């Protein structure tokens, strides 16, 4: 990655900051000779630094010469405008520089408004508008707009309720937008909050909204448009993709003429439970959840040879009393649960040796044309019950035990035949006789 100042590359000149005439033509040979010295006493880091200095110097000179040939007619006002002007020059000279695909990053600060939020936005947003407008018209004039996608985003959201200073504080979910010549625009993707009230399920307080769409969803579709189509390469670019299953966008979702779809999101669902015992109370991290999903996908594929997706949606911790422990040799104090919904479903309960019971409902989905049979389900059950936590197949740290419960249909309102490990919410029987006759006859003789 090359770091280029907003106004373009700066030529190395020892007098550039004091206005004196440059004498680099005379000085440069000495600097090159000094940094070319290499003896038996030379250090690896010193050699690398010297080589990097000379390479960067040469690259900067060449880049400056190329960019000087670009004639930008439009005004790009403001600091952000300067950055977009330089980006426009770089895109316009991609052939001369031997580049067919590039990613540019420009930023603008000043939005962390913990006070005077309206004044802050009134001051900064016009600069964003002017920079994007100038860039749009420059790309259109050069017939390059169809080859460009612009993503406008913030590193985090803000509270939707103000603080006492008339500003907003750090939050989580937010709204971002993209535009480009091939972008299928004019739409909102993702889930908009049902309300902005405090009791909205997405509101965790002070108007901090839980994101409904992963950041990876957007970049999955953009990466496909960019030319990344092989699963192995996409995994290197977006290593957390497997954690979001059918919540990802494809280039077909984002662009006109997109060709990709997500397989395994339109079929039947399978649910099953897994309990993992951990020695330390904690949430499972993304890597561990990914391992669980990969194992679940492999089990389903081996039994059905169908494309499958897996998703973990939520994790919660709840206290469990010691006198209700699930195993004689384990001291389970905390219930940890994750809930997953979407197009495949599997419930996994994960627990800890002295502390954490983890329950996760993991979503699977097979091809819509595929129909699960009892034999397939039995194969999935048997394979899942063969997983051995002692061999660390799932790669879960501090794991000491694993229990797999057979798959089932989605949760039912019909009472279970087996005892629950959760306390009952029923009330104690009344000690007073009822003055209402029973609807059902008694099988006991009357006194």
N, C-alpha and C positions, 0 to 999 in steps of 0.2 A: 504494500500500500504506500502511495506517495502522499505526503502532506504538503499541500500547496496553499499559500496565503490567499485570502479572499480576493485580493487584487491581482493575483497571478504570481508566478515564481519571482523570487528576488535574486538578482545577480550578486555573487559573492564579491564584496568590495569593501576594503577596510575603511574607506572614507564615506561610505554611503549615508552615515548618520550625521555627519557634520558639514555636508555641502561642499567639501573640497573636491578638486578634480581627481578622478580615479587614476591610479598608477598601477592597476592590476596587471597590465600587460608586461610591466617590468618585474613585478613581484611574483607573478604566478609560477614561472619556471623554478624559482628557488623553493617555493612551497611544495611543488611537485617532487623536486629532488629530495627535499627533507623527508617527505612522507613515503618516498620510494626506498629509503634505506632499510635494509634487512640483513642482520648479522646473526651469528650463533647465539647472541645474547638478546635478540629481539623476542618480545612476548607475543603470544597468540592474539591477545586482545588488542595490543598496540598495532599489530599488523592489520587486523580486521578494521580497526578505527581508521587507519590511514587509507586503506583501500576504499572504504565506504566514503570517506571524504572526497577522494578523487573521482569516484564513480558518480556521486551526487552532484559534484561540481560540473562534470561533463554533461550529465542528464539535464541539469537546470539550464545550462547554456543552450543546449539543443532545443529544449522545450520552449524557452523564451523566444528563440529565433522563429520557431514554427508559429507560435501564437501571435507574433507581431504581424503575420501575414493576414490575419482574420480581421475583416472590417465589420464591426458591430454598429449598426445604424441606430438602434433603439437605446433609449436611456434606461439604465438599471439603477435607480436611486437607492440609497441606504446601504448599510453594511451587508444585509442579506442579498440585496440586489447585486453588490459587487461579487459575491460568491456565485450567484447564478450567471452572471456575465462571464466569469471565468469558466464555469461548467459549459456554457454555450460555446465558447471558443474551443474547449477540449473536444466536445462532440463534433463540432464542425471540422476538426482536423484529425478525426479518428483514422482516416485512410493514410495520411502522411505519417502518423505515429504507429501504424501497423496494428491497430486495435479494432476488433469487431464486436466486443462486448465489454462494457465497463460499468462500474457502480460508483456513484459520487455521493458524498455526504456533506451537506451544508447545515449549519446550525445557527440559531439565533437565541440569545439569552434574554433575560429580563421579564420572564413570565411568572416567576415564583412570587406571586403577589399575595403575601399574607396580610397586606393592608392596601386599601384604595384599589380594589380590584377593577372597578369600572374605568378608572383613570388609566390604569396600567394597560388594559386592553385597547382603550381608545388611542393610546400612544403607539402601541406596537403592531396591532393588526393591520393598519394601513401600509406599513412597510412590507409585511408579508404579502398583502394583496398586490402591491406594485411590483415586487420581485417576481411573483408567480405570473402575473399578467405579461410582463416584459418577456419572460422566458417562453411563455406559450406562443406569443406572436413571433419571436425569433425562430423557434423550432418550426412553426407553420410556414414561415417565409422560406426556410431552407429545405422544406419537404422532408423534415426529419421527425415530425410529431408522431407518426405511426410507429416509430422505433423507440419511443420514450415512454416510460412510466414514472410518474412522480408520486412519492408517498409523503404525506405531511402528517407528522405524528409528534406526540410529546412523550417524555420518558415515563410519566405517570399522570393519572387523572387528578382532579381537584374535588373537594367536597362541594356538594350542590347546595349546602346551606352556608351562609357567611359567618365569619367570626366577628368579634366585637370591634375589629378595626376596619370592617367593611371589605375585608379580603376573604380569600379561601385558603384552606390548608391542604396538606398532601392527602391524596386518596388513592384509589386503585383503578377501577374501570373508567374508560373515557371514550371519546369519539374521534376517529381519525378518517382521513379521506385520501383517495388516490385519483389521479387523472392521467390521461394519455390518449393518443390517437386511436388505439385499438381497445381501450377500456370500455366495457359495457356499463356506462355510467347512468346517472339519474336514479339510482336505487340505494336502499339501505340494506346491508347484509348484517346478519346477527340478530340478537334479540334486544329490542328497546325495553326499558323498564316499564312495568305495567302502571306504576305510579311513582311519584317522588315523595310519598309519605314515609314516615319512619317505620311503618309496619310492612312496607314492601319487602318481600323475601330477599331481594338483592341488596337491600340497604342494611349495612352492618353498623349504622350509627353515624350521625352528623352528615348524612348524605354521602357516605363512602360506599360506592356501589361495587359489588363483586362482578368481575368481568364474566360475560356469558360466552365470549368468543376468544379462543387463544390467539396470541400474536402469531403463532406458527401457521394459523389458518390462512392469513393473508399472504405470507411469504411462500407457502406451498404453491399457490396458484401463480404468483409472480415468478417463482423459480421455474415452473413448467414453461411459462411463456418465454423465459430467458433461455430455455433450451435444455434444462436439467430434467431428464425423463427416466433415467435408470434408477431403480429403487436403492441400490447400493450407494450411488452418488448422492441421491437426495438425503439419505440417512446421514451422510457426512455433513451436508449443508444444514439440515434441520434434524439434529439427533433426537429431539423430543417428539417428532412427528407421531411415533407409535403410541404416544400417550393420549392422543386426541382423536384417533379413529375417524369416525364419520363427521366430526366437527370441523374438518379441514375444507378449505375452498380449493377448487381446481381452476385451471386456466379457462375451462368452460363456464365457470361461475363468474369470472372477472373480466373476460375478454370476448370480443366478437371473434368467432372463428376458432375458439378453444376446442381442443380435441380430447381432453382427458376427463375421466370419471373416476370416482372412488368405488372400487369393487368391494363387495361384502357388506353393503349397508342396506340392502333391500329384502333380506330374507328372514328366515325363522330365528327365533330366540331360544337360547338355552341358559338356564340359571343353575348355578351350583355354589355351594359354600365351602370356604376353606378357612381353617383356623390356624394361625401361626403363633407360636409362643416365643416371646422375646424377653431377653434378660434386662432390658432397659426400656422404661416408658417413653415412647416417642412415636411420631408419625413415620410412616414409610416414605422414603424419598423417591424422587422421580425415577431414578435408575432401578430401584427395587420394584416399583410398580410396573415399569417397562418389562422387567424380567418375568413378573407374574403374568402379564398379558401375553408375552411371547410363548410362555409355556402353555397357556390356555389356548392360544391360536394353534400351536403345534398339535395339541391333543385333539382339538376339533378337526383339524385338517386330516390327521391320520385316520380319524374315524369316518370322515365324510368326503374327503378330497374336495372340499368346497372352500372358496375364499372367505376368510373370517376376519372380523375386526373386533378389537377389544378396547374398552375405555373405562378408566377410573374417574369418577366425577367429584366425589366429596369424601372428606375424612372428618370424623368427630371423635372426641374422647369422653367417656362416661365412667363413673365410679362403679365398681362391683364389690359387694361386701365379701370379706374373706370367708365367711361361713357358707357362701354359696359358690365356692370355687369349682371349676369344671373338672379338675383332676386331683387325685389324692396327693400327688407329689408336686403340685404347682400351687403357687400363691398368687392368684389372679386378682388384681385390685382395680384395674382400669380397663374399660371397654373402649376399643378403638374401632370405629366403623367407617367405611367408605361406601358411598352409594354411586352406582353408575347406571346411567340410562342411555339409551340410544338404540342402536339397531342390533343388539345382541345382548343377552343379559345373562349374567352369572353372578351369583352372590358368593362372596368370599369372606369368611370371618377369620381374622388374624389376631392372635393373642400374645401375651408376654409372660415370661416366667415370673416374675415378681411383680408384674405390673400391667401389661397392656394386652387387651383383647382387641384384635383388629377385625372388623367386619367390612368387607367391601363387596358391593354388587357390581360386577364387571360385565360390560355389555359385549355380546358377540353378534355378528350378523353374517349370514351365508347368502349365497346367490338366491335371487327371488325364485328361480326355477327349481330350487332344490327343496326337497321335502324330507324332514327328519323322520326316521323310523325308530321304533323301540330298540331295534338291534343297534342302530347308530348311537342312540343315547346310552345304551348299556356299554358300548365300547368306550365312550367318552368317560363314563363313570369309572370303569376299571382302570383306564389309563391315568386318570386324575388321582386315583387312590394309590397309584404306584409311585407318586412323587415322594422322594425322601429328603426331608429337610437336612438330615445329618450329612448328606453328600453335598449340601449347599448348592443344589441345582438351581435354586431361585436367586442365589446371590444376596440373601438378606442377612445383614450383619446382626450379631447377637441373637440369632434365631436358635431355639433349642427344641422345637417340636412343631409338628404339622398334623392337622386332621382335615380330611376332605369329606364333605357330606355330599350325597348323591344329588345330581341335578334334579330340578323340579320345574313345574310350570311357574309363571309369574305369581307373586304373592296373592293369596286368595282370602276372601272374607270368611271362608269355612273354617271352623276351629280345627286346630291340629290335634292328631291322635297322640302325639308324644309330648312329654313335659317340656316346658320352655325354660331357658336359663335366665329369663328376665322375670322380675317380680310381677305378680299379678296386680291389676289395678282394681280388683273387685272389693266391695265393702263387706264388713263383718255382718253376719246374720243378726236380725233384730231379735231382741228378747221379748218383745211384746207380740201377742197373737194378733193376726189380722182379722178385721171385721168383714173382709170381703171373701166370698166363697172362691175356691180354686177352680180354674178352668179344667183341670185334669183330675180324674179320679185317683185316689191313693191306693197303693198296693198293700198298705198296712191295715190290720183290723182296727176298728174304732174302739176306744176305751168305753 
